[in-house]
Amino acid sequence: MNYYLFVDESGDHGLKNIDQNFPVFALCGILISEEEYQKLIATFRSIKIRFWNTHNVIFHSRDIRKCDKEFQILLDIDVKRRFMNSINTALASSNFTIIASIINKQAFLKKYGKLKDDVYEVSLSFILERSVFFLDSLSETVNKVNLIIEQRGKKEDKKLKNHFDRLFQIGTYYVNAGRIKNYNFQMEIKPKQFNVAGLQLSDLIAYPIARYAIDKTRANPAFDRIKEKIYSRGKQLYGLKIFP
């Protein structure tokens, strides 16, 4: 059995100018088997054709929330209701596992200062660690994990690739390199325009997780719907880490 690990972000990874309305950086990983991923692709394709008569639409959380670009059709309240019901049904019926890291940037700076590794790299290390823990718990044999990350920029992508190569060679504090290599992680960086369903799923889920981290007391029905998909051990959300 092969798996995919799709990773996308919500918020700015920079630590210089912190937006007080959104002071966190969230990195969301979606672990899904190859078989289940094919079902997700078909489901997303069906939704896009139903509402746009084409599958060449990219689900983007910000554009959906703002009813921007292709999602201006959501200004019609009835269309928006039907569309959101379709997305919620798709997420509920899909079998995947969420592993996410959220960094409170002000608290992070206060505690750690500016590290050699940026917040994206710290978050990716956590997601990789917990992915290994989750895969270790499966009864089936996992031959390969395709790690798919959304493209950012040449400099950022090169830095991230170097970080991944380093993790693959020396491991992390909690997971040695041998355990990572055991799952044959293969990293690819894909542009948003490639219309990758797994990256779109990760993007849709990253925002409500970030909002949960900012204010746990605020009503967050989107988070409530996906909470059961977060990697858990007993009652502990083992796949959700808020730094520091």
Secondary structure, 3 states (H helix, E strand, C coil): CEEEEEEEEECCCCCCCCCCCCCEEEEEEEEEEHHHHHHHHHHHHHHHHHHHCCCCCCCCHHHHHHCCHHHHHHHCHHHHHHHHHHHHHHHHHCCCEEEEEEEEHHHHHHHHCCCCCCHHHHHHHHHHHHHHHHHHCCCCCCCEEEEEEECCCHHHHHHHHHHHHHHHHHCCCCCCHHHHHCCCEEEEEECHHHCCHHHHHHHHHHHHHHHHHHCCCCCCHHHHHHHHHECCECCECCCEEEEC
